[in-house]
Amino acid sequence: MTPLALMAYVLGFWRLASDLGIVGESGITGIFSHWQVWIPLGASLQLARVSLIRYGTGGRLKGPRIVIFPGLRSSKVDAPDEQAQQQKVASP
């Protein structure tokens, strides 16, 4: 996802620089010719990447409850109890 986010940032900043008169026009027309579309898209892709990496490595998927699907919510409700059990097992 990083290459996609990077490409979205490049297109967004290219269009922004084009609006400022620093570089020439891009060949993209329509709704995707606006930097206001590309830069938030890049940020969203980067946020999704970080969230999915955290979830894939066993961490909790953080975010607003309304956005996270019920199947992706962590079932670990008693995390402090699990830590206490692990400490009991690890101690001699």
Secondary structure, DSSP 4 states (H G I P E B T S, - for coil): -HHHHHHHHHHHHHHHHHHTTSSPPPS--GGGG-HHHHHHHHHHHHHHHHHHHHHHTT----S-TTTS-GGGS-----HHHHHHHHHHHH--
